[in-house]
């Protein structure tokens, strides 16, 4: 393998990628690489994967579909996190009695929280 040619190809391909990151589509490889998996990687890594024939650059249509899918997955994830959070509200004893409709004890309303019976 000619290392100069290898790195020359990587640099040339990297220069042709206009964005900082690129979407690549994996190709089937003898070491178990699965074909058709899309991912977003830095352009240097994208160029290396393409030169090594482990992936190809995604078309604009594939890249926009991938971005839309990732945006939707993020929205769903954020929604699940928001739904799973426990919300707690702290209220004073006096406020609790007021909400229940009971009378407020003047001694507890001063913040002491001690009731003498």
N, CA and C atoms as an extended XYZ file, in Angstrom:
351
Properties=species:S:1:pos:R:3:atomname:S:1:resname:S:1:resid:I:1 pbc="F F F"
N         0.836       -1.179        0.000 N   UNK     1
C         0.000        0.000        0.000 CA  UNK     1
C         0.883        1.246        0.000 C   UNK     1
N         0.588        2.137       -0.882 N   UNK     2
C         1.310        3.396       -0.974 CA  UNK     2
C         0.660        4.398       -0.019 C   UNK     2
N         1.335        4.672        1.102 N   UNK     3
C         0.772        5.549        2.119 CA  UNK     3
C         0.583        6.976        1.621 C   UNK     3
N         1.468        7.436        0.757 N   UNK     4
C         1.332        8.799        0.223 CA  UNK     4
C         0.048        8.923       -0.584 C   UNK     4
N        -0.224        7.946       -1.419 N   UNK     5
C        -1.451        7.976       -2.225 CA  UNK     5
C        -2.684        7.873       -1.323 C   UNK     5
N        -2.609        7.030       -0.306 N   UNK     6
C        -3.711        6.861        0.636 CA  UNK     6
C        -4.058        8.195        1.307 C   UNK     6
N        -3.079        8.860        1.873 N   UNK     7
C        -3.325       10.129        2.556 CA  UNK     7
C        -3.675       11.246        1.578 C   UNK     7
N        -3.155       11.188        0.365 N   UNK     8
C        -3.512       12.171       -0.659 CA  UNK     8
C        -5.000       12.056       -0.989 C   UNK     8
N        -5.497       10.820       -1.115 N   UNK     9
C        -6.923       10.604       -1.388 CA  UNK     9
C        -7.778       11.134       -0.240 C   UNK     9
N        -7.339       10.860        0.985 N   UNK    10
C        -8.091       11.331        2.159 CA  UNK    10
C        -8.143       12.856        2.175 C   UNK    10
N        -7.000       13.510        1.962 N   UNK    11
C        -6.978       14.980        1.976 CA  UNK    11
C        -7.833       15.569        0.868 C   UNK    11
N        -7.789       14.964       -0.317 N   UNK    12
C        -8.576       15.467       -1.447 CA  UNK    12
C       -10.072       15.315       -1.167 C   UNK    12
N       -10.467       14.174       -0.648 N   UNK    13
C       -11.882       13.957       -0.347 CA  UNK    13
C       -12.336       14.857        0.792 C   UNK    13
N       -11.506       15.020        1.800 N   UNK    14
C       -11.841       15.899        2.919 CA  UNK    14
C       -12.047       17.334        2.432 C   UNK    14
N       -11.208       17.781        1.523 N   UNK    15
C       -11.328       19.141        0.982 CA  UNK    15
C       -12.613       19.312        0.171 C   UNK    15
N       -13.106       18.234       -0.420 N   UNK    16
C       -14.313       18.338       -1.236 CA  UNK    16
C       -15.593       18.351       -0.396 C   UNK    16
N       -15.503       17.972        0.867 N   UNK    17
C       -16.670       17.994        1.765 CA  UNK    17
C       -16.791       19.413        2.307 C   UNK    17
N       -17.930       20.048        2.038 N   UNK    18
C       -18.088       21.469        2.346 CA  UNK    18
C       -18.424       21.764        3.802 C   UNK    18
N       -19.073       20.854        4.483 N   UNK    19
C       -19.493       21.107        5.857 CA  UNK    19
C       -18.502       20.506        6.852 C   UNK    19
N       -18.609       20.932        8.104 N   UNK    20
C       -17.712       20.410        9.142 CA  UNK    20
C       -17.981       18.939        9.428 C   UNK    20
N       -19.241       18.545        9.299 N   UNK    21
C       -19.624       17.156        9.513 CA  UNK    21
C       -20.295       16.627        8.251 C   UNK    21
N       -20.222       15.317        8.057 N   UNK    22
C       -20.833       14.702        6.879 CA  UNK    22
C       -21.598       13.462        7.313 C   UNK    22
N       -22.680       13.196        6.605 N   UNK    23
C       -23.449       11.978        6.859 CA  UNK    23
C       -22.901       10.899        5.934 C   UNK    23
N       -22.568        9.752        6.519 N   UNK    24
C       -22.067        8.624        5.736 CA  UNK    24
C       -23.005        7.441        5.900 C   UNK    24
N       -23.025        6.604        4.880 N   UNK    25
C       -23.832        5.383        4.890 CA  UNK    25
C       -22.856        4.219        4.864 C   UNK    25
N       -22.964        3.349        5.858 N   UNK    26
C       -22.024        2.237        5.955 CA  UNK    26
C       -22.246        1.236        4.835 C   UNK    26
N       -21.170        0.514        4.528 N   UNK    27
C       -21.234       -0.550        3.535 CA  UNK    27
C       -20.871       -1.856        4.217 C   UNK    27
N       -21.341       -2.934        3.664 N   UNK    28
C       -21.026       -4.236        4.234 CA  UNK    28
C       -19.534       -4.506        4.076 C   UNK    28
N       -18.929       -4.977        5.157 N   UNK    29
C       -17.495       -5.276        5.133 CA  UNK    29
C       -17.272       -6.700        5.603 C   UNK    29
N       -16.146       -7.298        5.236 N   UNK    30
C       -15.867       -8.681        5.644 CA  UNK    30
C       -15.731       -8.850        7.163 C   UNK    30
N       -15.403       -7.764        7.870 N   UNK    31
C       -15.237       -7.873        9.320 CA  UNK    31
C       -16.531       -7.616       10.091 C   UNK    31
N       -17.674       -7.696        9.403 N   UNK    32
C       -18.961       -7.594       10.092 CA  UNK    32
C       -19.660       -6.262        9.956 C   UNK    32
N       -19.128       -5.348        9.141 N   UNK    33
C       -19.785       -4.063        8.937 CA  UNK    33
C       -21.158       -4.238        8.311 C   UNK    33
N       -22.133       -3.545        8.850 N   UNK    34
C       -23.514       -3.664        8.411 CA  UNK    34
C       -23.818       -2.581        7.383 C   UNK    34
N       -24.397       -2.949        6.276 N   UNK    35
C       -24.690       -1.988        5.207 CA  UNK    35
C       -25.927       -1.161        5.532 C   UNK    35
N       -25.894        0.120        5.135 N   UNK    36
C       -27.078        0.973        5.224 CA  UNK    36
C       -27.243        1.777        6.495 C   UNK    36
N       -26.319        1.673        7.429 N   UNK    37
C       -26.422        2.443        8.670 CA  UNK    37
C       -25.890        3.854        8.420 C   UNK    37
N       -26.702        4.861        8.767 N   UNK    38
C       -26.270        6.242        8.563 CA  UNK    38
C       -25.809        6.845        9.877 C   UNK    38
N       -24.781        7.679        9.775 N   UNK    39
C       -24.286        8.398       10.947 CA  UNK    39
C       -23.614        9.688       10.488 C   UNK    39
N       -23.541       10.644       11.408 N   UNK    40
C       -22.893       11.919       11.115 CA  UNK    40
C       -21.534       11.918       11.793 C   UNK    40
N       -20.499       12.191       11.013 N   UNK    41
C       -19.128       12.150       11.524 CA  UNK    41
C       -18.372       13.377       11.033 C   UNK    41
N       -17.260       13.730       11.690 N   UNK    42
C       -16.427       14.823       11.195 CA  UNK    42
C       -15.914       14.496        9.785 C   UNK    42
N       -15.683       15.528        8.989 N   UNK    43
C       -15.339       15.286        7.578 CA  UNK    43
C       -14.049       14.496        7.395 C   UNK    43
N       -13.073       14.628        8.285 N   UNK    44
C       -11.844       13.842        8.158 CA  UNK    44
C       -12.148       12.353        8.302 C   UNK    44
N       -12.967       12.001        9.284 N   UNK    45
C       -13.338       10.595        9.473 CA  UNK    45
C       -14.181       10.098        8.305 C   UNK    45
N       -15.068       10.950        7.809 N   UNK    46
C       -15.882       10.568        6.647 CA  UNK    46
C       -14.987       10.259        5.452 C   UNK    46
N       -14.001       11.111        5.212 N   UNK    47
C       -13.090       10.890        4.089 CA  UNK    47
C       -12.324        9.581        4.270 C   UNK    47
N       -11.875        9.325        5.479 N   UNK    48
C       -11.125        8.088        5.747 CA  UNK    48
C       -11.996        6.855        5.519 C   UNK    48
N       -13.243        6.897        6.002 N   UNK    49
C       -14.145        5.759        5.823 CA  UNK    49
C       -14.448        5.501        4.348 C   UNK    49
N       -14.597        6.564        3.582 N   UNK    50
C       -14.881        6.410        2.148 CA  UNK    50
C       -13.666        5.837        1.426 C   UNK    50
N       -12.475        6.359        1.733 N   UNK    51
C       -11.260        5.863        1.085 CA  UNK    51
C       -11.027        4.393        1.427 C   UNK    51
N       -11.342        4.006        2.652 N   UNK    52
C       -11.176        2.609        3.066 CA  UNK    52
C       -12.339        1.724        2.619 C   UNK    52
N       -13.292        2.295        1.913 N   UNK    53
C       -14.464        1.603        1.372 CA  UNK    53
C       -15.318        0.949        2.459 C   UNK    53
N       -15.366        1.587        3.614 N   UNK    54
C       -16.225        1.120        4.698 CA  UNK    54
C       -17.552        1.867        4.700 C   UNK    54
N       -17.586        3.000        3.994 N   UNK    55
C       -18.808        3.803        3.930 CA  UNK    55
C       -18.773        4.626        2.649 C   UNK    55
N       -19.925        5.238        2.351 N   UNK    56
C       -20.005        6.177        1.238 CA  UNK    56
C       -20.685        7.424        1.762 C   UNK    56
N       -20.449        8.543        1.087 N   UNK    57
C       -21.119        9.771        1.481 CA  UNK    57
C       -22.597        9.671        1.144 C   UNK    57
N       -23.441       10.156        2.017 N   UNK    58
C       -24.887       10.132        1.785 CA  UNK    58
C       -25.252       11.195        0.754 C   UNK    58
N       -26.296       10.919        0.005 N   UNK    59
C       -26.800       11.923       -0.930 CA  UNK    59
C       -27.467       13.030       -0.117 C   UNK    59
N       -27.755       14.157       -0.767 N   UNK    60
C       -28.406       15.260       -0.060 CA  UNK    60
C       -29.766       14.830        0.486 C   UNK    60
N       -30.487       14.040       -0.288 N   UNK    61
C       -31.799       13.549        0.146 CA  UNK    61
C       -31.657       12.655        1.370 C   UNK    61
N       -30.679       11.747        1.356 N   UNK    62
C       -30.460       10.854        2.496 CA  UNK    62
C       -30.047       11.659        3.730 C   UNK    62
N       -29.177       12.648        3.519 N   UNK    63
C       -28.703       13.461        4.639 CA  UNK    63
C       -29.841       14.273        5.255 C   UNK    63
N       -30.717       14.829        4.433 N   UNK    64
C       -31.831       15.614        4.978 CA  UNK    64
C       -32.835       14.703        5.685 C   UNK    64
N       -33.064       13.508        5.158 N   UNK    65
C       -33.944       12.548        5.824 CA  UNK    65
C       -33.343       12.118        7.171 C   UNK    65
N       -32.028       11.899        7.185 N   UNK    66
C       -31.337       11.528        8.415 CA  UNK    66
C       -31.468       12.642        9.459 C   UNK    66
N       -31.278       13.897        9.040 N   UNK    67
C       -31.390       15.031        9.959 CA  UNK    67
C       -32.810       15.133       10.521 C   UNK    67
N       -33.813       14.931        9.661 N   UNK    68
C       -35.203       14.980       10.115 CA  UNK    68
C       -35.483       13.849       11.104 C   UNK    68
N       -34.966       12.660       10.833 N   UNK    69
C       -35.149       11.527       11.743 CA  UNK    69
C       -34.492       11.791       13.099 C   UNK    69
N       -33.293       12.374       13.085 N   UNK    70
C       -32.592       12.674       14.327 CA  UNK    70
C       -33.332       13.754       15.116 C   UNK    70
N       -33.884       14.738       14.425 N   UNK    71
C       -34.642       15.798       15.087 CA  UNK    71
C       -35.888       15.218       15.757 C   UNK    71
N       -36.581       14.333       15.072 N   UNK    72
C       -37.769       13.692       15.622 CA  UNK    72
C       -37.404       12.803       16.813 C   UNK    72
N       -36.305       12.067       16.716 N   UNK    73
C       -35.857       11.217       17.822 CA  UNK    73
C       -35.514       12.065       19.049 C   UNK    73
N       -34.902       13.208       18.829 N   UNK    74
C       -34.563       14.127       19.927 CA  UNK    74
C       -35.834       14.655       20.581 C   UNK    74
N       -36.838       15.020       19.770 N   UNK    75
C       -38.100       15.530       20.296 CA  UNK    75
C       -38.783       14.466       21.166 C   UNK    75
N       -38.810       13.238       20.675 N   UNK    76
C       -39.436       12.147       21.422 CA  UNK    76
C       -38.684       11.883       22.721 C   UNK    76
N       -37.359       11.913       22.661 N   UNK    77
C       -36.548       11.693       23.850 CA  UNK    77
C       -36.789       12.790       24.887 C   UNK    77
N       -36.803       14.039       24.444 N   UNK    78
C       -37.056       15.154       25.358 CA  UNK    78
C       -38.442       15.043       25.986 C   UNK    78
N       -39.409       14.619       25.189 N   UNK    79
C       -40.772       14.450       25.682 CA  UNK    79
C       -40.826       13.356       26.752 C   UNK    79
N       -40.143       12.251       26.529 N   UNK    80
C       -40.113       11.154       27.510 CA  UNK    80
C       -39.450       11.593       28.811 C   UNK    80
N       -38.367       12.350       28.684 N   UNK    81
C       -37.676       12.834       29.884 CA  UNK    81
C       -38.598       13.767       30.667 C   UNK    81
N       -39.266       14.672       29.963 N   UNK    82
C       -40.174       15.605       30.633 CA  UNK    82
C       -41.321       14.867       31.318 C   UNK    82
N       -41.829       13.824       30.691 N   UNK    83
C       -42.934       13.067       31.282 CA  UNK    83
C       -42.501       12.215       32.469 C   UNK    83
N       -41.231       11.857       32.529 N   UNK    84
C       -40.770       10.986       33.608 CA  UNK    84
C       -40.291       11.753       34.835 C   UNK    84
N       -40.193       13.057       34.728 N   UNK    85
C       -39.713       13.841       35.858 CA  UNK    85
C       -40.804       13.984       36.908 C   UNK    85
N       -40.406       13.909       38.156 N   UNK    86
C       -41.326       14.077       39.268 CA  UNK    86
C       -41.287       15.545       39.671 C   UNK    86
N       -42.457       16.128       39.757 N   UNK    87
C       -42.536       17.538       40.147 CA  UNK    87
C       -42.993       17.610       41.601 C   UNK    87
N       -42.288       18.404       42.388 N   UNK    88
C       -42.578       18.523       43.802 CA  UNK    88
C       -42.805       19.992       44.123 C   UNK    88
N       -43.840       20.265       44.893 N   UNK    89
C       -44.108       21.621       45.354 CA  UNK    89
C       -44.153       21.597       46.877 C   UNK    89
N       -43.415       22.489       47.499 N   UNK    90
C       -43.407       22.578       48.952 CA  UNK    90
C       -44.358       23.692       49.366 C   UNK    90
N       -45.251       23.355       50.301 N   UNK    91
C       -46.158       24.377       50.817 CA  UNK    91
C       -46.142       24.305       52.335 C   UNK    91
N       -46.462       25.414       52.962 N   UNK    92
C       -46.445       25.469       54.425 CA  UNK    92
C       -47.679       24.763       54.978 C   UNK    92
N       -47.630       24.475       56.290 N   UNK    93
C       -48.775       23.846       56.955 CA  UNK    93
C       -50.006       24.739       56.838 C   UNK    93
N       -49.803       26.038       57.012 N   UNK    94
C       -50.930       26.973       56.955 CA  UNK    94
C       -51.573       26.959       55.568 C   UNK    94
N       -50.765       26.952       54.555 N   UNK    95
C       -51.304       26.897       53.191 CA  UNK    95
C       -52.035       25.594       52.953 C   UNK    95
N       -51.537       24.510       53.510 N   UNK    96
C       -52.186       23.218       53.349 CA  UNK    96
C       -53.564       23.214       54.005 C   UNK    96
N       -53.627       23.778       55.217 N   UNK    97
C       -54.921       23.859       55.896 CA  UNK    97
C       -55.880       24.747       55.116 C   UNK    97
N       -55.369       25.842       54.576 N   UNK    98
C       -56.204       26.742       53.787 CA  UNK    98
C       -56.755       26.028       52.552 C   UNK    98
N       -55.915       25.226       51.911 N   UNK    99
C       -56.360       24.482       50.736 CA  UNK    99
C       -57.418       23.446       51.098 C   UNK    99
N       -57.281       22.860       52.283 N   UNK   100
C       -58.247       21.860       52.731 CA  UNK   100
C       -59.526       22.505       53.251 C   UNK   100
N       -59.493       23.821       53.485 N   UNK   101
C       -60.683       24.521       53.945 CA  UNK   101
C       -60.755       24.680       55.442 C   UNK   101
N       -59.724       24.311       56.147 N   UNK   102
C       -59.712       24.432       57.602 CA  UNK   102
C       -59.289       25.817       58.032 C   UNK   102
N       -59.433       26.075       59.350 N   UNK   103
C       -59.003       27.362       59.900 CA  UNK   103
C       -57.498       27.369       60.083 C   UNK   103
N       -56.937       28.559       59.926 N   UNK   104
C       -55.503       28.719       60.107 CA  UNK   104
C       -55.223       29.019       61.560 C   UNK   104
N       -54.270       28.319       62.140 N   UNK   105
C       -53.865       28.558       63.525 CA  UNK   105
C       -52.918       29.736       63.533 C   UNK   105
N       -53.187       30.742       64.342 N   UNK   106
C       -52.366       31.950       64.362 CA  UNK   106
C       -50.945       31.661       64.811 C   UNK   106
N       -50.748       30.657       65.647 N   UNK   107
C       -49.397       30.326       66.116 CA  UNK   107
C       -48.568       29.697       65.006 C   UNK   107
N       -49.187       28.879       64.143 N   UNK   108
C       -48.421       28.233       63.085 CA  UNK   108
C       -48.199       29.167       61.912 C   UNK   108
N       -49.024       30.210       61.795 N   UNK   109
C       -48.879       31.116       60.661 CA  UNK   109
C       -47.646       31.988       60.789 C   UNK   109
N       -47.092       32.073       62.003 N   UNK   110
C       -45.878       32.861       62.179 CA  UNK   110
C       -44.629       32.081       61.800 C   UNK   110
N       -44.808       30.849       61.359 N   UNK   111
C       -43.657       30.092       60.891 CA  UNK   111
C       -43.051       29.172       61.922 C   UNK   111
N       -43.627       29.126       63.163 N   UNK   112
C       -43.056       28.259       64.174 CA  UNK   112
C       -43.409       26.802       63.935 C   UNK   112
N       -44.581       26.572       63.437 N   UNK   113
C       -45.005       25.209       63.163 CA  UNK   113
C       -45.309       24.415       64.409 C   UNK   113
N       -45.502       25.072       65.555 N   UNK   114
C       -45.788       24.381       66.808 CA  UNK   114
C       -47.242       24.648       67.162 C   UNK   114
N       -47.971       23.625       67.414 N   UNK   115
C       -49.357       23.827       67.819 CA  UNK   115
C       -49.508       23.292       69.223 C   UNK   115
N       -50.157       24.055       70.063 N   UNK   116
C       -50.352       23.663       71.474 CA  UNK   116
C       -51.794       23.281       71.653 C   UNK   116
N       -52.000       22.070       72.056 N   UNK   117
C       -53.363       21.590       72.261 CA  UNK   117
C       -53.584       21.202       73.670 C   UNK   117
